């Protein structure tokens, strides 16, 4: 790969004076090395891996997530693994669950406000804290898809997932591309269960600190 500095922009090249990541380590770098990164291709692969990591969390651990859309009834891996159920059970067990989701606009506009509200209410009633945010420019949205799992006192077990896959309907597809059994409505040409091809990175190592900082 060569010198990582040949690949990444310097703070001056990025020109974002509001970013504190460059300053947090004192070396002026906005990147880290020594990370283990794995590409999880397809939502079904990602959801199963995420579920396995969520099941490892003990009391006092932390779940942080951001999402463009979140569906509380989206199954991560079969019956009983609905997203809202999994997160609520963690909160009841003493895991700190914190989320930030785009509030979106009503379903009548082919968006997902009702689903966001339902997921937030489900998790919050169990003791978590999921906030809905609409502080965006006109026609804008939050579009981050990040999950960060932290194990205080056992930081080597910390893991993050970041990429293009939302925790919602339509994403749990695989390499056969028959689509998610819980589909989203797209153009009729894609059929009743539209295929979805995307990727999420699993990250372990120092980069988790930067993701948490964001």
Residue frames relative to the residue before (quaternion, step in Angstrom):
aa qw qx qy qz dx dy dz
X 1.0000 0.0000 0.0000 0.0000 0.00 0.00 0.00
X 0.3700 -0.7311 0.4973 0.2851 3.58 1.06 -0.66
X 0.7540 -0.3569 0.2889 0.4698 3.53 -1.28 -0.41
X 0.4491 -0.7072 0.4671 0.2829 3.65 -0.65 1.02
X 0.5944 0.5860 -0.3747 0.4035 3.58 1.10 -0.58
X 0.5889 0.5604 -0.3735 0.4468 3.60 1.24 -0.30
X 0.7021 0.4764 -0.2499 0.4666 3.57 1.23 -0.47
X 0.7748 0.3644 -0.1705 0.4877 3.58 0.99 -0.83
X 0.5199 -0.6458 0.4704 0.3021 3.54 -1.15 0.71
X 0.4332 -0.6495 0.5551 0.2869 3.54 -1.19 0.59
X 0.6730 -0.4699 0.3555 0.4470 3.62 -1.21 0.25
X 0.6555 0.5071 -0.3259 0.4550 3.60 0.95 -0.80
X 0.6592 0.5084 -0.3140 0.4564 3.59 0.98 -0.80
X 0.6632 0.4841 -0.3094 0.4797 3.60 1.05 -0.68
X 0.2229 -0.8354 0.4793 0.1510 3.57 1.08 -0.67
X 0.5072 0.6262 -0.4372 0.3994 3.59 1.14 0.56
X 0.1849 -0.8333 0.5127 0.0924 3.57 0.03 1.29
X 0.6302 0.5528 -0.3364 0.4290 3.60 1.22 -0.31
X 0.5601 0.6093 -0.3952 0.3986 3.60 1.22 -0.23
X 0.2454 -0.7836 0.5572 0.1235 3.56 -0.87 1.01
X 0.4525 0.7037 -0.4553 0.3045 3.61 1.22 -0.17
X 0.6208 0.5608 -0.3436 0.4266 3.59 1.03 -0.75
X 0.7491 0.4294 -0.2091 0.4590 3.57 1.07 -0.74
X 0.5612 0.6716 -0.3881 0.2888 3.60 1.11 -0.52
X 0.7419 0.3730 -0.2361 0.5048 3.63 1.08 -0.57
X 0.4754 -0.7093 0.4144 0.3147 3.58 1.25 -0.22
X 0.6571 0.5061 -0.3280 0.4522 3.60 1.24 0.09
X 0.5341 -0.6725 0.3821 0.3413 3.57 1.28 0.15
X 0.5764 0.5918 -0.3835 0.4129 3.59 1.25 0.09
X 0.2635 -0.7502 0.5846 0.1612 3.56 -1.10 0.73
X 0.6956 0.3914 -0.2701 0.5385 3.59 1.20 0.46
X 0.2588 -0.7515 0.5887 0.1470 3.56 -1.30 0.38
X 0.2293 -0.7291 0.6121 0.2028 3.54 -1.31 0.21
X 0.6632 0.5081 -0.3696 0.4066 3.56 -1.29 0.14
X 0.4868 0.6622 -0.4320 0.3712 3.58 1.20 0.50
X 0.2942 -0.6995 0.6163 0.2106 3.54 -1.29 0.50
X 0.0036 -0.8201 0.5675 -0.0731 3.56 -0.47 1.24
X 0.0322 -0.7910 0.6106 -0.0191 3.56 -0.88 1.02
X 0.3258 -0.7353 0.5622 0.1926 3.57 -0.90 0.93
X 0.1555 -0.7698 0.6161 0.0613 3.55 -0.77 1.10
X 0.1465 -0.8186 0.5534 0.0468 3.54 -0.21 1.31
X 0.8062 0.1979 -0.2321 0.5070 3.54 -0.91 1.12
X 0.5773 -0.6457 0.4013 0.2979 3.50 -1.06 0.89
X 0.6320 0.5431 -0.3553 0.4235 3.59 0.96 -0.73
X 0.6282 0.5218 -0.3262 0.4762 3.57 1.03 -0.79
X 0.6734 0.4997 -0.2898 0.4613 3.57 0.89 -0.95
X 0.6733 0.5091 -0.3149 0.4339 3.60 0.80 -0.96
X 0.6591 0.5009 -0.3185 0.4617 3.59 0.94 -0.82
X 0.6526 0.4987 -0.3187 0.4732 3.58 0.95 -0.81
X 0.6438 0.5231 -0.3192 0.4582 3.57 0.95 -0.88
X 0.6477 0.5220 -0.3236 0.4509 3.58 0.90 -0.88
X 0.6461 0.5256 -0.3221 0.4501 3.57 0.94 -0.84
X 0.6775 0.4741 -0.2916 0.4808 3.58 0.97 -0.82
X 0.6230 0.5317 -0.3468 0.4571 3.61 1.00 -0.70
X 0.6612 0.5203 -0.3078 0.4442 3.58 1.00 -0.78
X 0.6310 0.5394 -0.3334 0.4470 3.61 1.21 -0.32
X 0.5472 0.6523 -0.3905 0.3501 3.59 1.22 -0.31
X 0.1993 -0.7709 0.5979 0.0922 3.54 -1.02 0.92
X 0.7256 -0.3947 0.3245 0.4610 3.55 -1.33 0.15
X 0.7747 0.3175 -0.2556 0.4835 3.55 -0.92 0.94
X 0.5475 0.5912 -0.4061 0.4310 3.59 1.25 -0.20
X 0.3496 -0.7440 0.5414 0.1764 3.55 -1.31 0.32
X 0.1037 -0.7273 0.6742 0.0752 3.51 -1.23 0.76
X 0.0026 0.7599 -0.6498 0.0152 3.56 -0.82 1.05
X 0.1256 0.8017 -0.5812 0.0618 3.59 -0.89 0.81
X 0.1360 -0.7342 0.6574 0.1014 3.50 -1.30 0.58
X 0.0125 0.8184 -0.5720 0.0544 3.56 -1.06 0.68
X 0.4700 -0.6268 0.5450 0.2987 3.52 -1.27 0.56
X 0.7776 -0.0421 0.0486 0.6255 3.55 1.03 -0.86
X 0.0258 -0.7873 0.6158 0.0154 3.56 -1.06 0.77
X 0.1355 -0.7844 0.6025 0.0576 3.57 -0.84 1.01
X 0.4119 -0.7566 0.4555 0.2245 3.55 -0.51 1.18
X 0.7238 0.4239 -0.2537 0.4818 3.58 1.12 -0.55
X 0.4151 0.6952 -0.4893 0.3241 3.62 1.22 0.17
X 0.3164 -0.7686 0.5309 0.1653 3.57 -0.72 1.10
X 0.3642 -0.7427 0.5247 0.2010 3.55 -0.80 1.05
X 0.7877 -0.1337 0.0918 0.5943 3.59 1.12 -0.65
X 0.8330 -0.1823 0.0687 0.5178 3.57 0.43 1.20
X 0.7591 -0.3779 0.2824 0.4486 3.52 -1.39 0.02
X 0.7921 0.3085 -0.2397 0.4689 3.55 -1.06 0.82
X 0.6884 0.4461 -0.2882 0.4939 3.60 1.26 -0.04
X 0.2103 0.7906 -0.5442 0.1860 3.57 1.10 0.65
X 0.6083 -0.6078 0.3703 0.3513 3.56 -0.93 0.93
X 0.6863 0.4847 -0.2954 0.4548 3.59 0.80 -0.95
X 0.6415 0.5217 -0.3178 0.4640 3.57 1.03 -0.78
X 0.6645 0.5087 -0.3068 0.4534 3.58 0.88 -0.95
X 0.6987 0.4626 -0.2831 0.4665 3.60 0.82 -0.96
X 0.6444 0.5200 -0.3259 0.4562 3.59 0.99 -0.76
X 0.6461 0.5121 -0.3228 0.4648 3.58 0.96 -0.81
X 0.6237 0.5248 -0.3412 0.4682 3.58 1.03 -0.73
X 0.6546 0.5153 -0.3188 0.4520 3.58 0.89 -0.90
X 0.6621 0.5050 -0.3094 0.4593 3.59 0.95 -0.82
X 0.6760 0.4835 -0.2865 0.4767 3.59 1.16 -0.57
X 0.6238 -0.5763 0.3379 0.4058 3.59 1.24 0.06
X 0.4600 0.6267 -0.4793 0.4074 3.57 1.22 0.39
X 0.3978 -0.7125 0.5267 0.2381 3.58 -0.94 0.89
X 0.0585 -0.8075 0.5868 -0.0139 3.58 -0.45 1.22
X 0.0489 0.7968 -0.5954 0.0909 3.57 -0.64 1.18
X 0.0427 0.8220 -0.5641 0.0660 3.57 -0.77 1.02
X 0.1221 -0.7505 0.6442 0.0821 3.54 -1.28 0.53
X 0.0054 0.8089 -0.5834 0.0726 3.56 -0.53 1.23
X 0.5233 -0.5908 0.5060 0.3480 3.53 -1.13 0.65
X 0.4644 -0.6989 0.4634 0.2847 3.58 -0.77 1.00
X 0.2523 -0.8081 0.4912 0.2051 3.56 1.19 -0.62
X 0.4492 -0.6388 0.5470 0.3015 3.55 -1.35 -0.40
X 0.7189 -0.4873 0.2636 0.4197 3.61 -1.17 0.45
X 0.6416 -0.5417 0.3957 0.3718 3.52 -1.25 0.59
X 0.5831 0.5986 -0.3727 0.4033 3.57 1.11 -0.63
X 0.6796 0.4322 -0.2744 0.5254 3.58 1.26 -0.41
X 0.5122 -0.6628 0.3860 0.3864 3.58 1.34 0.37
X 0.5414 0.5564 -0.4345 0.4566 3.55 1.07 0.84
X 0.5483 -0.6912 0.4230 0.2065 3.61 -1.18 -0.21
X 0.1751 0.8158 -0.5365 0.1265 3.60 0.98 0.71
X 0.6623 0.5186 -0.3212 0.4350 3.59 0.86 -0.92
X 0.6551 0.5106 -0.3159 0.4587 3.59 0.97 -0.82
X 0.6390 0.5219 -0.3261 0.4614 3.59 1.01 -0.80
X 0.6510 0.5118 -0.3120 0.4657 3.57 0.94 -0.88
X 0.6611 0.5174 -0.3131 0.4442 3.58 0.91 -0.90
X 0.6619 0.4943 -0.3177 0.4655 3.60 0.89 -0.87
X 0.6552 0.5119 -0.3178 0.4557 3.58 0.90 -0.89
X 0.6673 0.4983 -0.3103 0.4583 3.59 0.87 -0.89
X 0.6412 0.5406 -0.3263 0.4361 3.58 0.95 -0.86
X 0.7171 0.4370 -0.2550 0.4793 3.58 0.81 -1.01
X 0.6621 0.5204 -0.3192 0.4346 3.59 0.92 -0.84
X 0.6385 0.5264 -0.3314 0.4532 3.58 1.01 -0.71
X 0.6756 0.4773 -0.2854 0.4840 3.58 1.21 -0.49
X 0.6665 -0.5172 0.3010 0.4446 3.59 1.27 -0.05
X 0.5425 0.5900 -0.4164 0.4292 3.58 1.25 0.08
X 0.2919 -0.7307 0.5777 0.2172 3.56 -1.29 -0.19
X 0.0731 0.7748 -0.6184 0.1093 3.54 -0.40 1.30
X 0.1601 -0.8027 0.5728 0.0443 3.55 -0.69 1.15
X 0.2637 -0.7339 0.6055 0.1592 3.54 -1.20 0.67
X 0.0894 -0.8285 0.5526 -0.0131 3.56 -0.74 1.07
X 0.0545 -0.7903 0.6102 0.0090 3.55 -1.03 0.86
X 0.3774 0.7251 -0.4932 0.2977 3.59 1.15 0.57
X 0.3701 0.7042 -0.5049 0.3350 3.54 0.41 1.28
X 0.5985 -0.5423 0.4385 0.3942 3.54 -1.29 0.25
X 0.6887 -0.4607 0.3519 0.4355 3.55 -1.26 0.36
X 0.8318 0.1123 -0.1516 0.5221 3.56 -0.90 1.06
X 0.5521 0.6067 -0.4028 0.4060 3.60 1.23 0.28
X 0.1141 -0.7761 0.6138 0.0892 3.55 -1.33 -0.02
X 0.4942 -0.5422 0.5515 0.3970 3.51 -1.37 0.07
X 0.0518 -0.8362 0.5459 0.0064 3.58 -0.85 0.85
X 0.4071 0.7068 -0.4859 0.3140 3.60 1.20 0.37
X 0.0961 -0.7622 0.6380 0.0530 3.56 -1.13 0.75
X 0.2394 0.7871 -0.5067 0.2578 3.54 0.23 1.35
X 0.0009 -0.7486 0.6629 0.0117 3.55 -1.10 0.83
X 0.0554 -0.7978 0.5998 -0.0260 3.56 -0.80 1.08
X 0.0718 -0.8021 0.5927 -0.0095 3.58 -0.66 1.16
X 0.0362 -0.8290 0.5567 -0.0400 3.57 -0.62 1.16
X 0.2026 -0.7714 0.6000 0.0618 3.52 -1.05 0.99
X 0.2554 -0.7883 0.5332 0.1704 3.66 -0.02 1.16
X 0.7932 0.2488 -0.2183 0.5112 3.54 -0.86 1.02
X 0.7624 0.2014 -0.1413 0.5986 3.58 1.28 -0.17
X 0.0106 -0.8796 0.4756 -0.0076 3.52 0.87 1.08
X 0.5639 0.5998 -0.3987 0.4042 3.60 1.14 -0.42
X 0.6568 0.5020 -0.3066 0.4719 3.58 1.23 -0.37
X 0.4524 0.6891 -0.4586 0.3319 3.60 1.24 -0.13
X 0.0210 0.7933 -0.6070 0.0418 3.56 -1.05 0.76
X 0.1267 -0.7768 0.6130 0.0693 3.54 -1.17 0.65
X 0.1590 -0.7470 0.6378 0.0998 3.52 -1.27 0.57
X 0.1102 0.7945 -0.5856 0.1170 3.58 -0.71 1.06
X 0.3663 0.7244 -0.5207 0.2645 3.56 -0.95 0.82
X 0.7456 -0.4440 0.3093 0.3890 3.54 -1.05 -0.82
X 0.6167 0.5925 -0.3307 0.3992 3.60 1.25 -0.02
X 0.2918 -0.7529 0.5719 0.1450 3.55 -0.72 1.14
X 0.4661 -0.6413 0.5318 0.2977 3.55 -1.31 0.43
X 0.4983 0.6639 -0.3885 0.4000 3.54 0.60 1.12
X 0.7348 -0.3966 0.3220 0.4461 3.52 -1.38 0.03
X 0.7891 0.3782 -0.2569 0.4104 3.52 -1.24 0.55
X 0.6737 0.5432 -0.2960 0.4042 3.59 1.19 -0.36
X 0.6375 0.5658 -0.3307 0.4050 3.62 1.13 -0.54
X 0.2536 0.7469 -0.5593 0.2551 3.54 0.57 1.23
X 0.2310 -0.7571 0.5873 0.1689 3.58 -1.29 0.15
X 0.7858 -0.3614 0.2189 0.4517 3.57 -1.29 -0.17
X 0.6152 0.5439 -0.3610 0.4419 3.62 1.18 -0.34
X 0.2424 -0.8326 0.4661 0.1751 3.56 1.31 -0.37
X 0.2947 0.7177 -0.5612 0.2883 3.51 0.76 1.16
X 0.5744 -0.6314 0.3543 0.3819 3.57 1.29 0.08
X 0.5999 -0.5433 0.4599 0.3652 3.50 -1.42 0.14
X 0.4813 -0.6600 0.4839 0.3140 3.64 -0.87 0.82
X 0.6887 0.3334 -0.2469 0.5946 3.57 1.30 -0.32
X 0.0440 -0.8798 0.4731 0.0122 3.59 0.42 1.21
X 0.3297 -0.6450 0.6281 0.2843 3.48 -1.45 0.03
X 0.5072 -0.6525 0.4706 0.3090 3.55 -1.14 0.62
X 0.0262 0.7738 -0.6308 0.0511 3.55 -0.73 1.13
X 0.7726 -0.2730 0.2371 0.5218 3.57 -1.19 -0.42
X 0.5741 -0.6296 0.4051 0.3315 3.59 -0.94 0.90
X 0.5841 0.6050 -0.3730 0.3921 3.59 1.12 -0.53
X 0.6467 0.5160 -0.3230 0.4595 3.60 1.22 -0.38
X 0.5214 -0.6609 0.4058 0.3559 3.58 1.24 -0.09
X 0.7228 -0.4730 0.2953 0.4081 3.59 -1.30 0.08
X 0.7617 0.1872 -0.1389 0.6045 3.61 1.18 -0.46
X 0.2052 -0.8361 0.4944 0.1199 3.59 0.27 1.25
X 0.4720 -0.6589 0.4991 0.3066 3.60 -0.98 0.77
X 0.0865 -0.7874 0.6092 0.0367 3.55 -1.20 0.57
X 0.0571 -0.8018 0.5948 -0.0108 3.56 -0.64 1.16
X 0.2575 0.7525 -0.5672 0.2137 3.58 -0.65 1.10
X 0.2860 -0.7600 0.5648 0.1470 3.56 -1.29 0.13
X 0.1128 -0.7525 0.6458 0.0630 3.53 -1.24 0.66
X 0.3178 -0.7436 0.5549 0.1953 3.58 -0.98 0.81
X 0.2216 -0.7118 0.6469 0.1601 3.54 -1.13 0.76
X 0.0719 -0.8227 0.5633 -0.0270 3.56 -0.74 1.10
X 0.0139 0.7440 -0.6680 0.0075 3.52 -1.09 0.87
X 0.6225 0.5488 -0.3941 0.3949 3.56 -1.00 0.77
X 0.8130 -0.3150 0.1869 0.4526 3.57 -1.30 -0.18
X 0.5725 0.6107 -0.3899 0.3837 3.61 1.09 -0.55
X 0.5381 0.6204 -0.4097 0.3972 3.59 1.17 -0.44
X 0.6129 0.5550 -0.3507 0.4398 3.58 1.05 -0.68
X 0.6626 0.4871 -0.3059 0.4797 3.57 1.00 -0.78
X 0.6384 0.5152 -0.3336 0.4644 3.58 0.99 -0.77
X 0.6473 0.5037 -0.3201 0.4742 3.58 1.00 -0.77
X 0.6231 0.5589 -0.3332 0.4341 3.58 1.06 -0.76
X 0.6439 0.5321 -0.3261 0.4427 3.57 1.07 -0.71
